Structure formats: C-alpha cells, structure tokens
Amino acid sequence: MDTGHLPGQILMTLICIVPAMGLWYLGQRSGKQTFKQLAIMTAIAPIIGLGLGPAWSWFGFDRVDIRGTANGPAPREAFTKYEGPLSVGNLGARHQLTLTPSIWGANPPSKPLHLRFEVRSPSGEVLAQGEQDLAPAKRFRWQALRAEFRPREQGQHLLLMDIPSPVGHVDYWVKELRK
C-alpha cells in the first residue's frame, strides 16, 4: 500500500468531521432528521475513501499498461531497427511484453515472419530478449510474440526490435502480471 497520500487523507477526514459535527448539532437543535443524515454522509465519505485506496491496489486497478506502436520499414527497405522507451513503474513485479506485427497494404500475410526483440534496463542490463518465427494469423496480422521480464530499477527501459519487411507496424503492450 502506498502511504504517500495517507497524511492528506487523514487531514481530509478531519476537515470533513468539522462540518459533519455542525450539521449534527443543527439537526439536534431543529429536530430535523435531514441534517443528521447529511452529517453522517459528510463524516463517512472520507473514511470510505481511506478504505478504497488499499482496495484499489489489492484488486490491481492501479496497474498501468503500456501500449505503443513501432513503425516498420519503408516499402523498399529490407528491415528497420526500432528503439523506444518503456516506462516501467512497479519494480519486482513480473511484466509481460506482447508484440503483434501487422502487414503493409491490403494483402494478408502469407508466410512466417522472423521477429527479434530485446528489453534493456536504464543501466543497459538485458532483461528479456528473444527471436521467433511468427505464423500468419487472422486478417492483416501475424501471431503475437510474448515474453516476460522483471524490472530491477526505476526509469526509462528500452525496447529494441529488428522489424523486417513487409511489416507496417508492430503493436507492443506491456502489462504487469498479478503476483
């Protein structure tokens, strides 16, 4: 659980309790139930917020997926080298990299494609690398290549790919895996 926001949440709770006490007092003095109900809602709202913070992390809603596209070679080139940044935030968690190449033009792919990739840390350490022949899939894509890595340091990681022709672009998706 991230405790960086905890002092602000406690302060917000204390700030909300003061109007809640005023509304309760107003409800007692006037004999109206509505003021007491508003007092309870005002006092309980930040407490619910305090509980949602850890629940949000527990259920994995705070994970950030990284999606992007790497352009392939120009139509007359044999291949291109791609170097792009990956902002990986959660250290120690396993991450899955999915690479899905798409073809240029209107003809679906007919033969397998050889794709090579590498993921490097900010210090240059190789975290994942591989190459694979990808079979043609539905429509204008080849099958996806998947690999896992575990970042060891904070900062901009680097995705390196050799993208052969006739690939138009490679969609990449990095998602944090549950523990």
Number of C-alpha atoms within 10 A of each C-alpha: 9 8 10 8 10 12 10 11 17 14 12 16 20 14 14 19 19 14 15 22 16 14 20 21 15 17 18 13 9 10 11 12 13 12 19 20 15 16 23 15 13 20 20 16 14 20 15 11 14 17 10 12 17 14 14 13 13 11 10 13 9 11 15 14 13 14 13 14 14 20 17 26 21 15 13 8 11 13 16 16 15 17 15 14 15 20 14 24 15 16 13 11 16 16 21 17 21 17 23 18 28 23 19 19 12 8 9 16 21 11 11 14 20 14 19 17 20 17 26 20 21 17 12 10 13 15 16 17 16 13 13 14 14 18 15 19 15 9 12 18 21 25 17 18 19 15 16 17 19 17 23 15 15 14 16 16 22 23 20 18 23 18 25 21 20 21 25 20 20 24 15 19 18 22 17 21 12 10 5
